[in-house]
Amino acid sequence: MAEGNGFVMNEHSSGEDGKSAGLPKVDFSSFVLSLYSSVLVQLGLVEEPTTGRKEKNLELAKQTIDMMAMIKEKTAGNLDTEEENLLTNLLHELRLAYVEAKG
């Protein structure tokens, strides 16, 4: 169990191979895809998992898209070709979807 500055974090249960049971592998691509999924919800294109409703929050969508753009800028030269292409294509798609949702 990890402890620090007023909080306690339980260790995740792991399978025999040492990976967390039931959770996807954490890597750059899964992180970016998680942000992408969040923007789709924020644009009202996908149902919010907890409510089952589609609701737009364009301000939050813009902020998340801007965070992805910052990540792209800050990781320039440090991504492999697949990661770079994924981030570039997802950002392009989200920017177009944002303009469409806003209009």
N, C-alpha and C positions, 0 to 999 in steps of 0.2 A: 504494500500500500504506500503510495507516494503522498507526502505531506508538504505543505508550504504555505506561508503567509495567510493563515486563516481558512484554508480549505483542505479537504481530504479527498483524494482521487483514488477510487478503487481500481486495482489492476483489472484489465479485461481478461476474461477467460480465454485461454488459447487451446487450439486443437493440438494434436500430436506433433504437427510440423512446426509449432511455435507461432502460427498465424492466428489472428483473432477469429473466433468461430462466428460465422454468419456475416461478417463484414467484408466489403470489397477491399482489395489491395489498395493501399494508399500510395499514390505516385502523382506526378505532376499532371498527367492526363486526367486522372479521376478527380483531382482537385479542380481543374479547369471545367470539366464537365459538370461538376457540382454547382459551380458558379453559374454556368450556362443554364442549368435546370432552374436555378433560383430566379434568373431573369425571365425565363418563360412564364413562371408563376406570377412574377411581379408585373409582367405585361398583360396578364389576364388571358394568356394563350393556353395555359394548362391549369387544371384545378389545383387549388391549394390543398395539400395532402391532409391537413388536420380538419378542414371545414368542408371539403368536397365542392367548394364554390370557386368560380373564376372571378377574380377581382383585380382591377388595375391599380397599381401604385407606380405611376410613371417616375416620380421623384426617386424612389428607391431603385427602380430599374436603371435609371440613368447613373445613379451612384455605383451600382454593381458593375455596369458596363465600364464606367470610368476606372474602377478598381482593376478590372481585367486589362484595360489599356495600360495602366500603370505597371502591372505585372509584366506585360509584354515589353514595355520600355526598359524596366529594371532587369529583365532576364536576357536582354538582347546579347547574342553571342554565347550564351550558356545553355541553350536548348538544342536538342538534336533536331534534325529536319522534320521528323514526324510531330514532335511537340510544337515546333514553330508553326508548321502548317495548320495544326489543329487550332491553336490559339488565334492565328490570323483569320482562318475561315469562320470560326465561331463568332469572333468579334464583328466581322463583316455582316454575318447573318443577323446578329443581335441589333446592330446599328440600323439595319434596314427595317427590322421588325419594330424597333422603337419609333422610327419616323412614321411608319404606317399606323402604329397604335396611337401616336400623338395627333395625327391628322384626322 
